[in-house]
Amino acid sequence: MTAFSADLPIIRAWKELPEFESEEAEIQFWQSRQLDQRLMQSSLHRSDVRESTTITLRFDPRMLSRIKRVARRRYLNYQSMMKQWLSERMEQEMKE
C-alpha cells in the first residue's frame, strides 16, 4: 500500500499499536489501517536540533534486541525512538 486511503482507520498514537504475535498478524493489521501522517512526521529525526551530548548506556543484550525489534516494526531508528520515549516521559514527569 503506497497511498493513504480515506476508507481505512487511522492510527494517531503509537500506543494504539498492539504487540503482534506474528509477522502475518502484523501484515493483516496494516492491510486494514494506516498511520497518521503527523505521527510519521513526529518520528522523523530532526537535523535542526540545537545541540546534543553523546552519552553511553549499557543495556542487557536481550533488552536492546527487543528495543530494536520494536523500532523496526515502526520503521524507526532505535536510538531516535528511545530519545522520543525519553522526551515523552520527561513531558509526563514535568506535568506531575
Biopython code that builds the backbone (N, CA, C, O; Angstrom):
import numpy as np
from Bio.PDB.StructureBuilder import StructureBuilder

atoms = [
    (1, "MET", "N", (0.851, -1.160, 0.000)),
    (1, "MET", "CA", (0.000, 0.000, 0.000)),
    (1, "MET", "C", (0.900, 1.227, 0.000)),
    (1, "MET", "O", (1.656, 1.428, 0.950)),
    (2, "THR", "N", (0.840, 2.031, -1.014)),
    (2, "THR", "CA", (1.715, 3.187, -1.136)),
    (2, "THR", "C", (1.012, 4.500, -0.850)),
    (2, "THR", "O", (1.668, 5.466, -0.460)),
    (3, "ALA", "N", (-0.274, 4.568, -1.028)),
    (3, "ALA", "CA", (-1.003, 5.820, -0.810)),
    (3, "ALA", "C", (-1.981, 5.638, 0.343)),
    (3, "ALA", "O", (-2.409, 4.523, 0.641)),
    (4, "PHE", "N", (-2.326, 6.741, 0.984)),
    (4, "PHE", "CA", (-3.289, 6.683, 2.060)),
    (4, "PHE", "C", (-4.686, 6.531, 1.486)),
    (4, "PHE", "O", (-5.008, 7.125, 0.457)),
    (5, "SER", "N", (-5.497, 5.752, 2.136)),
    (5, "SER", "CA", (-6.867, 5.540, 1.700)),
    (5, "SER", "C", (-7.802, 6.181, 2.704)),
    (5, "SER", "O", (-7.611, 6.046, 3.912)),
    (6, "ALA", "N", (-8.797, 6.868, 2.216)),
    (6, "ALA", "CA", (-9.765, 7.525, 3.089)),
    (6, "ALA", "C", (-10.628, 6.502, 3.823)),
    (6, "ALA", "O", (-11.262, 6.837, 4.823)),
    (7, "ASP", "N", (-10.660, 5.274, 3.346)),
    (7, "ASP", "CA", (-11.521, 4.245, 3.926)),
    (7, "ASP", "C", (-10.944, 3.614, 5.190)),
    (7, "ASP", "O", (-11.695, 3.128, 6.036)),
    (8, "LEU", "N", (-9.645, 3.617, 5.322)),
    (8, "LEU", "CA", (-9.001, 2.887, 6.409)),
    (8, "LEU", "C", (-8.938, 3.708, 7.690)),
    (8, "LEU", "O", (-8.718, 4.919, 7.646)),
    (9, "PRO", "N", (-9.134, 3.040, 8.847)),
    (9, "PRO", "CA", (-8.962, 3.740, 10.121)),
    (9, "PRO", "C", (-7.520, 4.232, 10.257)),
    (9, "PRO", "O", (-6.587, 3.601, 9.762)),
    (10, "ILE", "N", (-7.358, 5.358, 10.928)),
    (10, "ILE", "CA", (-6.039, 5.984, 11.059)),
    (10, "ILE", "C", (-5.504, 5.788, 12.477)),
    (10, "ILE", "O", (-6.199, 6.051, 13.458)),
    (11, "ILE", "N", (-4.261, 5.323, 12.568)),
    (11, "ILE", "CA", (-3.564, 5.191, 13.843)),
    (11, "ILE", "C", (-2.969, 6.554, 14.163)),
    (11, "ILE", "O", (-2.130, 7.053, 13.412)),
    (12, "ARG", "N", (-3.392, 7.166, 15.272)),
    (12, "ARG", "CA", (-2.958, 8.518, 15.614)),
    (12, "ARG", "C", (-1.954, 8.568, 16.764)),
    (12, "ARG", "O", (-1.406, 9.630, 17.060)),
    (13, "ALA", "N", (-1.710, 7.433, 17.413)),
    (13, "ALA", "CA", (-0.749, 7.384, 18.527)),
    (13, "ALA", "C", (-0.077, 6.019, 18.541)),
    (13, "ALA", "O", (-0.703, 5.007, 18.222)),
    (14, "TRP", "N", (1.195, 5.995, 18.912)),
    (14, "TRP", "CA", (1.944, 4.732, 18.925)),
    (14, "TRP", "C", (1.328, 3.729, 19.880)),
    (14, "TRP", "O", (1.436, 2.522, 19.662)),
    (15, "LYS", "N", (0.677, 4.213, 20.946)),
    (15, "LYS", "CA", (0.101, 3.281, 21.921)),
    (15, "LYS", "C", (-1.081, 2.507, 21.351)),
    (15, "LYS", "O", (-1.530, 1.534, 21.958)),
    (16, "GLU", "N", (-1.588, 2.921, 20.201)),
    (16, "GLU", "CA", (-2.670, 2.193, 19.544)),
    (16, "GLU", "C", (-2.177, 0.918, 18.857)),
    (16, "GLU", "O", (-2.983, 0.078, 18.456)),
    (17, "LEU", "N", (-0.872, 0.775, 18.720)),
    (17, "LEU", "CA", (-0.323, -0.414, 18.054)),
    (17, "LEU", "C", (-0.259, -1.577, 19.026)),
    (17, "LEU", "O", (0.255, -1.432, 20.136)),
    (18, "PRO", "N", (-0.772, -2.721, 18.623)),
    (18, "PRO", "CA", (-0.699, -3.898, 19.508)),
    (18, "PRO", "C", (0.654, -4.584, 19.394)),
    (18, "PRO", "O", (1.447, -4.267, 18.507)),
    (19, "GLU", "N", (0.908, -5.510, 20.283)),
    (19, "GLU", "CA", (2.050, -6.405, 20.146)),
    (19, "GLU", "C", (1.602, -7.504, 19.182)),
    (19, "GLU", "O", (0.608, -8.186, 19.434)),
    (20, "PHE", "N", (2.320, -7.672, 18.101)),
    (20, "PHE", "CA", (1.931, -8.656, 17.099)),
    (20, "PHE", "C", (2.486, -10.022, 17.453)),
    (20, "PHE", "O", (3.653, -10.156, 17.820)),
    (21, "GLU", "N", (1.640, -11.035, 17.340)),
    (21, "GLU", "CA", (2.058, -12.403, 17.648)),
    (21, "GLU", "C", (2.911, -12.999, 16.540)),
    (21, "GLU", "O", (3.700, -13.916, 16.770)),
    (22, "SER", "N", (2.740, -12.464, 15.331)),
    (22, "SER", "CA", (3.487, -12.999, 14.197)),
    (22, "SER", "C", (3.566, -11.930, 13.112)),
    (22, "SER", "O", (2.866, -10.919, 13.163)),
    (23, "GLU", "N", (4.417, -12.168, 12.147)),
    (23, "GLU", "CA", (4.523, -11.250, 11.016)),
    (23, "GLU", "C", (3.216, -11.240, 10.226)),
    (23, "GLU", "O", (2.805, -10.200, 9.711)),
    (24, "GLU", "N", (2.580, -12.375, 10.133)),
    (24, "GLU", "CA", (1.290, -12.463, 9.426)),
    (24, "GLU", "C", (0.236, -11.605, 10.126)),
    (24, "GLU", "O", (-0.548, -10.926, 9.462)),
    (25, "ALA", "N", (0.211, -11.629, 11.453)),
    (25, "ALA", "CA", (-0.746, -10.798, 12.201)),
    (25, "ALA", "C", (-0.471, -9.321, 11.955)),
    (25, "ALA", "O", (-1.401, -8.523, 11.837)),
    (26, "GLU", "N", (0.801, -8.960, 11.878)),
    (26, "GLU", "CA", (1.160, -7.563, 11.604)),
    (26, "GLU", "C", (0.732, -7.162, 10.190)),
    (26, "GLU", "O", (0.229, -6.058, 9.981)),
    (27, "ILE", "N", (0.930, -8.045, 9.235)),
    (27, "ILE", "CA", (0.521, -7.771, 7.854)),
    (27, "ILE", "C", (-0.986, -7.540, 7.788)),
    (27, "ILE", "O", (-1.449, -6.586, 7.163)),
    (28, "GLN", "N", (-1.741, -8.415, 8.434)),
    (28, "GLN", "CA", (-3.200, -8.268, 8.438)),
    (28, "GLN", "C", (-3.622, -6.955, 9.089)),
    (28, "GLN", "O", (-4.543, -6.292, 8.613)),
    (29, "PHE", "N", (-2.955, -6.583, 10.168)),
    (29, "PHE", "CA", (-3.267, -5.326, 10.857)),
    (29, "PHE", "C", (-3.074, -4.145, 9.912)),
    (29, "PHE", "O", (-3.956, -3.295, 9.792)),
    (30, "TRP", "N", (-1.922, -4.088, 9.241)),
    (30, "TRP", "CA", (-1.614, -2.933, 8.390)),
    (30, "TRP", "C", (-2.398, -2.929, 7.080)),
    (30, "TRP", "O", (-2.491, -1.888, 6.430)),
    (31, "GLN", "N", (-2.953, -4.049, 6.685)),
    (31, "GLN", "CA", (-3.795, -4.062, 5.495)),
    (31, "GLN", "C", (-5.132, -3.377, 5.749)),
    (31, "GLN", "O", (-5.838, -3.012, 4.809)),
    (32, "SER", "N", (-5.475, -3.205, 7.012)),
    (32, "SER", "CA", (-6.774, -2.603, 7.332)),
    (32, "SER", "C", (-6.644, -1.290, 8.106)),
    (32, "SER", "O", (-7.637, -0.791, 8.635)),
    (33, "ARG", "N", (-5.435, -0.723, 8.182)),
    (33, "ARG", "CA", (-5.219, 0.526, 8.904)),
    (33, "ARG", "C", (-4.103, 1.313, 8.247)),
    (33, "ARG", "O", (-3.367, 0.798, 7.405)),
    (34, "GLN", "N", (-3.990, 2.584, 8.652)),
    (34, "GLN", "CA", (-2.896, 3.422, 8.161)),
    (34, "GLN", "C", (-2.428, 4.348, 9.280)),
    (34, "GLN", "O", (-3.174, 4.645, 10.213)),
    (35, "LEU", "N", (-1.181, 4.795, 9.167)),
    (35, "LEU", "CA", (-0.623, 5.732, 10.145)),
    (35, "LEU", "C", (-0.986, 7.156, 9.781)),
    (35, "LEU", "O", (-1.001, 7.525, 8.606)),
    (36, "ASP", "N", (-1.275, 7.943, 10.784)),
    (36, "ASP", "CA", (-1.493, 9.368, 10.592)),
    (36, "ASP", "C", (-0.183, 9.996, 10.120)),
    (36, "ASP", "O", (0.884, 9.697, 10.657)),
    (37, "GLN", "N", (-0.267, 10.862, 9.120)),
    (37, "GLN", "CA", (0.946, 11.472, 8.580)),
    (37, "GLN", "C", (1.674, 12.302, 9.631)),
    (37, "GLN", "O", (2.904, 12.361, 9.619)),
    (38, "ARG", "N", (0.945, 12.940, 10.534)),
    (38, "ARG", "CA", (1.601, 13.729, 11.591)),
    (38, "ARG", "C", (2.396, 12.832, 12.530)),
    (38, "ARG", "O", (3.455, 13.221, 13.023)),
    (39, "LEU", "N", (1.880, 11.630, 12.776)),
    (39, "LEU", "CA", (2.607, 10.689, 13.621)),
    (39, "LEU", "C", (3.903, 10.276, 12.954)),
    (39, "LEU", "O", (4.940, 10.174, 13.610)),
    (40, "MET", "N", (3.847, 10.039, 11.651)),
    (40, "MET", "CA", (5.061, 9.702, 10.912)),
    (40, "MET", "C", (6.055, 10.867, 10.955)),
    (40, "MET", "O", (7.248, 10.660, 11.177)),
    (41, "GLN", "N", (5.563, 12.086, 10.743)),
    (41, "GLN", "CA", (6.434, 13.263, 10.757)),
    (41, "GLN", "C", (7.089, 13.447, 12.117)),
    (41, "GLN", "O", (8.262, 13.810, 12.201)),
    (42, "SER", "N", (6.333, 13.196, 13.181)),
    (42, "SER", "CA", (6.884, 13.385, 14.523)),
    (42, "SER", "C", (7.985, 12.380, 14.835)),
    (42, "SER", "O", (8.779, 12.585, 15.753)),
    (43, "SER", "N", (8.031, 11.300, 14.072)),
    (43, "SER", "CA", (9.031, 10.260, 14.297)),
    (43, "SER", "C", (10.327, 10.497, 13.543)),
    (43, "SER", "O", (11.336, 9.844, 13.810)),
    (44, "LEU", "N", (10.299, 11.419, 12.615)),
    (44, "LEU", "CA", (11.494, 11.694, 11.832)),
    (44, "LEU", "C", (12.529, 12.427, 12.668)),
    (44, "LEU", "O", (12.205, 13.295, 13.478)),
    (45, "HIS", "N", (13.766, 12.056, 12.452)),
    (45, "HIS", "CA", (14.866, 12.719, 13.145)),
    (45, "HIS", "C", (15.020, 14.136, 12.603)),
    (45, "HIS", "O", (15.088, 14.339, 11.391)),
    (46, "ARG", "N", (15.073, 15.092, 13.485)),
    (46, "ARG", "CA", (15.224, 16.487, 13.081)),
    (46, "ARG", "C", (16.702, 16.871, 13.118)),
    (46, "ARG", "O", (17.362, 16.716, 14.145)),
    (47, "SER", "N", (17.211, 17.365, 12.009)),
    (47, "SER", "CA", (18.611, 17.760, 11.957)),
    (47, "SER", "C", (18.829, 19.167, 12.487)),
    (47, "SER", "O", (19.971, 19.605, 12.628)),
    (48, "ASP", "N", (17.743, 19.884, 12.784)),
    (48, "ASP", "CA", (17.881, 21.245, 13.272)),
    (48, "ASP", "C", (17.984, 21.327, 14.800)),
    (48, "ASP", "O", (17.806, 22.394, 15.388)),
    (49, "VAL", "N", (18.270, 20.195, 15.424)),
    (49, "VAL", "CA", (18.442, 20.177, 16.871)),
    (49, "VAL", "C", (19.632, 21.062, 17.219)),
    (49, "VAL", "O", (20.703, 20.944, 16.624)),
    (50, "ARG", "N", (19.433, 21.940, 18.181)),
    (50, "ARG", "CA", (20.463, 22.927, 18.505)),
    (50, "ARG", "C", (21.789, 22.303, 18.934)),
    (50, "ARG", "O", (22.849, 22.641, 18.408)),
    (51, "GLU", "N", (21.710, 21.411, 19.873)),
    (51, "GLU", "CA", (22.930, 20.847, 20.431)),
    (51, "GLU", "C", (22.600, 19.499, 21.041)),
    (51, "GLU", "O", (21.492, 19.294, 21.537)),
    (52, "SER", "N", (23.529, 18.604, 21.010)),
    (52, "SER", "CA", (23.307, 17.323, 21.676)),
    (52, "SER", "C", (24.612, 16.858, 22.309)),
    (52, "SER", "O", (25.704, 17.248, 21.897)),
    (53, "THR", "N", (24.464, 16.025, 23.308)),
    (53, "THR", "CA", (25.601, 15.471, 24.018)),
    (53, "THR", "C", (25.557, 13.961, 23.878)),
    (53, "THR", "O", (24.509, 13.347, 24.075)),
    (54, "THR", "N", (26.656, 13.377, 23.548)),
    (54, "THR", "CA", (26.736, 11.928, 23.432)),
    (54, "THR", "C", (26.906, 11.322, 24.816)),
    (54, "THR", "O", (27.733, 11.768, 25.611)),
    (55, "ILE", "N", (26.096, 10.284, 25.089)),
    (55, "ILE", "CA", (26.230, 9.548, 26.347)),
    (55, "ILE", "C", (26.339, 8.064, 26.025)),
    (55, "ILE", "O", (26.083, 7.638, 24.899)),
    (56, "THR", "N", (26.719, 7.299, 27.017)),
    (56, "THR", "CA", (26.800, 5.852, 26.861)),
    (56, "THR", "C", (25.864, 5.203, 27.861)),
    (56, "THR", "O", (25.883, 5.534, 29.046)),
    (57, "LEU", "N", (25.049, 4.282, 27.384)),
    (57, "LEU", "CA", (24.165, 3.496, 28.237)),
    (57, "LEU", "C", (24.477, 2.028, 28.011)),
    (57, "LEU", "O", (24.723, 1.599, 26.883)),
    (58, "ARG", "N", (24.463, 1.275, 29.076)),
    (58, "ARG", "CA", (24.681, -0.166, 28.953)),
    (58, "ARG", "C", (23.341, -0.869, 29.118)),
    (58, "ARG", "O", (22.615, -0.639, 30.086)),
    (59, "PHE", "N", (23.024, -1.738, 28.147)),
    (59, "PHE", "CA", (21.771, -2.479, 28.170)),
    (59, "PHE", "C", (22.059, -3.963, 28.165)),
    (59, "PHE", "O", (23.061, -4.420, 27.613)),
    (60, "ASP", "N", (21.175, -4.699, 28.781)),
    (60, "ASP", "CA", (21.185, -6.142, 28.639)),
    (60, "ASP", "C", (20.963, -6.422, 27.149)),
    (60, "ASP", "O", (20.076, -5.816, 26.548)),
    (61, "PRO", "N", (21.735, -7.314, 26.540)),
    (61, "PRO", "CA", (21.603, -7.567, 25.101)),
    (61, "PRO", "C", (20.187, -7.955, 24.681)),
    (61, "PRO", "O", (19.738, -7.590, 23.594)),
    (62, "ARG", "N", (19.488, -8.688, 25.533)),
    (62, "ARG", "CA", (18.112, -9.082, 25.192)),
    (62, "ARG", "C", (17.186, -7.876, 25.159)),
    (62, "ARG", "O", (16.324, -7.774, 24.287)),
    (63, "MET", "N", (17.366, -6.955, 26.119)),
    (63, "MET", "CA", (16.537, -5.759, 26.133)),
    (63, "MET", "C", (16.807, -4.916, 24.894)),
    (63, "MET", "O", (15.873, -4.435, 24.253)),
    (64, "LEU", "N", (18.067, -4.738, 24.558)),
    (64, "LEU", "CA", (18.411, -3.955, 23.374)),
    (64, "LEU", "C", (17.843, -4.598, 22.115)),
    (64, "LEU", "O", (17.371, -3.898, 21.220)),
    (65, "SER", "N", (17.884, -5.903, 22.041)),
    (65, "SER", "CA", (17.317, -6.614, 20.902)),
    (65, "SER", "C", (15.814, -6.353, 20.800)),
    (65, "SER", "O", (15.294, -6.148, 19.704)),
    (66, "ARG", "N", (15.124, -6.360, 21.923)),
    (66, "ARG", "CA", (13.687, -6.096, 21.927)),
    (66, "ARG", "C", (13.399, -4.660, 21.498)),
    (66, "ARG", "O", (12.459, -4.412, 20.742)),
    (67, "ILE", "N", (14.201, -3.724, 21.974)),
    (67, "ILE", "CA", (14.027, -2.317, 21.590)),
    (67, "ILE", "C", (14.212, -2.165, 20.078)),
    (67, "ILE", "O", (13.423, -1.489, 19.418)),
    (68, "LYS", "N", (15.243, -2.787, 19.541)),
    (68, "LYS", "CA", (15.493, -2.697, 18.103)),
    (68, "LYS", "C", (14.353, -3.320, 17.299)),
    (68, "LYS", "O", (13.988, -2.818, 16.236)),
    (69, "ARG", "N", (13.795, -4.416, 17.812)),
    (69, "ARG", "CA", (12.690, -5.076, 17.132)),
    (69, "ARG", "C", (11.457, -4.165, 17.090)),
    (69, "ARG", "O", (10.788, -4.073, 16.061)),
    (70, "VAL", "N", (11.160, -3.497, 18.201)),
    (70, "VAL", "CA", (10.036, -2.553, 18.246)),
    (70, "VAL", "C", (10.275, -1.424, 17.239)),
    (70, "VAL", "O", (9.371, -1.045, 16.495)),
    (71, "ALA", "N", (11.485, -0.901, 17.224)),
    (71, "ALA", "CA", (11.807, 0.202, 16.308)),
    (71, "ALA", "C", (11.655, -0.228, 14.852)),
    (71, "ALA", "O", (11.122, 0.522, 14.034)),
    (72, "ARG", "N", (12.115, -1.418, 14.529)),
    (72, "ARG", "CA", (11.992, -1.911, 13.149)),
    (72, "ARG", "C", (10.524, -2.007, 12.733)),
    (72, "ARG", "O", (10.166, -1.652, 11.610)),
    (73, "ARG", "N", (9.684, -2.487, 13.644)),
    (73, "ARG", "CA", (8.255, -2.595, 13.334)),
    (73, "ARG", "C", (7.642, -1.236, 13.068)),
    (73, "ARG", "O", (6.670, -1.128, 12.321)),
    (74, "ARG", "N", (8.198, -0.200, 13.670)),
    (74, "ARG", "CA", (7.682, 1.166, 13.499)),
    (74, "ARG", "C", (8.452, 1.938, 12.430)),
    (74, "ARG", "O", (8.210, 3.124, 12.209)),
    (75, "TYR", "N", (9.373, 1.255, 11.778)),
    (75, "TYR", "CA", (10.199, 1.866, 10.730)),
    (75, "TYR", "C", (10.964, 3.076, 11.274)),
    (75, "TYR", "O", (11.032, 4.124, 10.632)),
    (76, "LEU", "N", (11.532, 2.910, 12.461)),
    (76, "LEU", "CA", (12.284, 3.979, 13.118)),
    (76, "LEU", "C", (13.693, 3.517, 13.419)),
    (76, "LEU", "O", (13.960, 2.319, 13.513)),
    (77, "ASN", "N", (14.584, 4.467, 13.569)),
    (77, "ASN", "CA", (15.908, 4.203, 14.093)),
    (77, "ASN", "C", (15.731, 3.978, 15.602)),
    (77, "ASN", "O", (15.056, 4.768, 16.262)),
    (78, "TYR", "N", (16.323, 2.917, 16.153)),
    (78, "TYR", "CA", (16.061, 2.596, 17.547)),
    (78, "TYR", "C", (16.541, 3.693, 18.502)),
    (78, "TYR", "O", (15.916, 3.919, 19.539)),
    (79, "GLN", "N", (17.638, 4.375, 18.171)),
    (79, "GLN", "CA", (18.116, 5.437, 19.049)),
    (79, "GLN", "C", (17.168, 6.634, 19.032)),
    (79, "GLN", "O", (16.913, 7.245, 20.070)),
    (80, "SER", "N", (16.654, 6.962, 17.863)),
    (80, "SER", "CA", (15.681, 8.051, 17.764)),
    (80, "SER", "C", (14.406, 7.704, 18.521)),
    (80, "SER", "O", (13.823, 8.556, 19.190)),
    (81, "MET", "N", (13.978, 6.456, 18.414)),
    (81, "MET", "CA", (12.787, 6.028, 19.128)),
    (81, "MET", "C", (12.992, 6.138, 20.641)),
    (81, "MET", "O", (12.098, 6.580, 21.362)),
    (82, "MET", "N", (14.169, 5.735, 21.114)),
    (82, "MET", "CA", (14.458, 5.825, 22.550)),
    (82, "MET", "C", (14.467, 7.281, 23.013)),
    (82, "MET", "O", (13.975, 7.590, 24.098)),
    (83, "LYS", "N", (15.024, 8.178, 22.195)),
    (83, "LYS", "CA", (15.010, 9.602, 22.538)),
    (83, "LYS", "C", (13.576, 10.117, 22.589)),
    (83, "LYS", "O", (13.234, 10.924, 23.453)),
    (84, "GLN", "N", (12.747, 9.658, 21.677)),
    (84, "GLN", "CA", (11.346, 10.067, 21.677)),
    (84, "GLN", "C", (10.660, 9.569, 22.945)),
    (84, "GLN", "O", (9.908, 10.314, 23.573)),
    (85, "TRP", "N", (10.911, 8.326, 23.326)),
    (85, "TRP", "CA", (10.324, 7.790, 24.554)),
    (85, "TRP", "C", (10.750, 8.627, 25.764)),
    (85, "TRP", "O", (9.927, 8.980, 26.608)),
    (86, "LEU", "N", (12.039, 8.934, 25.831)),
    (86, "LEU", "CA", (12.529, 9.734, 26.957)),
    (86, "LEU", "C", (11.904, 11.124, 26.965)),
    (86, "LEU", "O", (11.537, 11.642, 28.020)),
    (87, "SER", "N", (11.788, 11.711, 25.809)),
    (87, "SER", "CA", (11.182, 13.032, 25.706)),
    (87, "SER", "C", (9.729, 13.005, 26.164)),
    (87, "SER", "O", (9.295, 13.877, 26.917)),
    (88, "GLU", "N", (8.977, 12.001, 25.709)),
    (88, "GLU", "CA", (7.575, 11.872, 26.112)),
    (88, "GLU", "C", (7.457, 11.664, 27.620)),
    (88, "GLU", "O", (6.576, 12.234, 28.265)),
    (89, "ARG", "N", (8.338, 10.855, 28.169)),
    (89, "ARG", "CA", (8.294, 10.598, 29.616)),
    (89, "ARG", "C", (8.657, 11.852, 30.399)),
    (89, "ARG", "O", (8.055, 12.128, 31.437)),
    (90, "MET", "N", (9.627, 12.609, 29.916)),
    (90, "MET", "CA", (10.001, 13.858, 30.593)),
    (90, "MET", "C", (8.820, 14.830, 30.607)),
    (90, "MET", "O", (8.557, 15.476, 31.622)),
    (91, "GLU", "N", (8.116, 14.931, 29.491)),
    (91, "GLU", "CA", (6.929, 15.790, 29.439)),
    (91, "GLU", "C", (5.909, 15.340, 30.479)),
    (91, "GLU", "O", (5.320, 16.160, 31.182)),
    (92, "GLN", "N", (5.711, 14.043, 30.566)),
    (92, "GLN", "CA", (4.771, 13.491, 31.542)),
    (92, "GLN", "C", (5.234, 13.818, 32.972)),
    (92, "GLN", "O", (4.429, 14.240, 33.802)),
    (93, "GLU", "N", (6.503, 13.626, 33.251)),
    (93, "GLU", "CA", (7.032, 13.900, 34.594)),
    (93, "GLU", "C", (6.923, 15.379, 34.952)),
    (93, "GLU", "O", (6.648, 15.723, 36.101)),
    (94, "MET", "N", (7.136, 16.248, 33.975)),
    (94, "MET", "CA", (7.096, 17.675, 34.239)),
    (94, "MET", "C", (5.683, 18.156, 34.546)),
    (94, "MET", "O", (5.497, 19.156, 35.239)),
    (95, "LYS", "N", (4.688, 17.438, 34.026)),
    (95, "LYS", "CA", (3.282, 17.786, 34.297)),
    (95, "LYS", "C", (2.856, 17.421, 35.706)),
    (95, "LYS", "O", (1.928, 18.017, 36.252)),
    (96, "GLU", "N", (3.530, 16.445, 36.298)),
    (96, "GLU", "CA", (3.142, 15.954, 37.638)),
    (96, "GLU", "C", (3.721, 16.784, 38.747)),
    (96, "GLU", "O", (3.486, 16.497, 39.921)),
]
sb = StructureBuilder()
sb.init_structure("model")
sb.init_model(0)
sb.init_chain("A")
sb.init_seg("    ")
for serial, (resi, resn, name, xyz) in enumerate(atoms, 1):
    if name == "N":
        sb.init_residue(resn, " ", resi, " ")
    sb.init_atom(name, np.array(xyz, "f"), 0.0, 1.0, " ", f" {name:<3s}", serial, name[0])
structure = sb.get_structure()
